[in-house]
Each structure stands twice: as structure tokens, then as C-alpha cells.
Amino acid sequence: MKYYKIPEVCIKVENLDEALKKIFEKYKNNLVMEIDGYSFEFEKYWFNIRKSNTESVLKINIEGISKEIVEDKIENLQKLILE
């Protein structure tokens, strides 16, 4: 199966640990790996989120079965991180 992928998304945040905790708490039931951040897997998409080693940003890599799903999910992640 081919997946749709966008370039890595970087989101500037003040408190990286707090932002990661929000993501973890919301998606912990879909956690598949805790190496280099968190990786979560769902039926139609997956994503990895991690802290930058050099900047106050979270980096997100995401792939899904369609462009629409990926764009919707990345928008939801950004809203959750920035709220």
C-alpha cells in the first residue's frame, strides 16, 4: 500500500515537554514506539513526534492513505500543540 507523505512539520513551542505530554495523553492507546519521541499508529495514518535537539520546536512526520487524511490530522495536531 502506498502512503501519502508531507515534508516534516516543525512547530515552535515554548514548553516542549508539556506539548509532548498533551500529545501522549491524547493518543497513548495508539502508541507503538518510544524511540526518538513517540510514534503512533492508526488504521489510516501514522505519525512520529519528537523534540528538536537544537531548537524549541516539535518535529512531526506523518503518512496516511490519502492527502485529505494527512492534512486533516496534521491540522488537528497543530491545534492541540498550540492550544
N, C-alpha and C positions, 0 to 999 in steps of 0.2 A: 504494500500500500504506500502511495506517495503522500507526503505531508507538505502542507504549505508552511513556509517559514519566513519570518521577517528578520531584519538585522537586529542585533542585540539592542535592547532598550535600556537606557540609563536614566534613572530618576534621582535627582538631587534631593536629599532629605537631611534634616538636622540630626535626628537621633536614629541611626541605622538599626540598633538593637531593638528599639521599640517598634519600628516599622516591620522588621523581620518577625517579631513576635506576633503582630497583628495577622500577618500572612499565615504563619504557622498555626495559630489558633483557628483561623477560618477553614484551613484546608488540611488539617492534621490527619483526618481519616483517609486522605489520598496520598500521604507521604510514602515515597518509595526509596528515598536515599537521603542521607545527611552528610554527603561528602561535597565539599566546596559549596556550602549553602544548603538549600533544600530543593529537592526535586519531587514534584507532584505529578501523578498520572491520573487521567480521566478517560472516559470512553472515547471522546472525540478530540482530545488535545492533551498536551503535557507542557509543563514549564519548569524551569530551574530559576531560582532567585538566589543571589549572593551579594555580599558586600564587596566593594572595590577595596583593594589593598592600599590605594594611593589617594582616593578622593572620598568625599562624603556622599557617595551615590550607591544605589542598589542597581544591580545589573540583572536583567531578565532575558532569558532565552525561552522562546515559546514556539511550538509547532502544533498544527491541527489539521483536520481533514479538509478544511476549506478556509479561504481568505476571510469570509464573514465571521466564522467562529474565532479565528485568531484575533481579528480586530476587535471583536466584542470582548473577548477575555482580557486582552491587554488593556483595554479601556477600563474594565472593571478593576483590574489590579492597580492601575494608576490611581483611580479614585480612592480605593481602600488605603493605599500607602499615603496619599496626600491629605486624607481627612483628619 
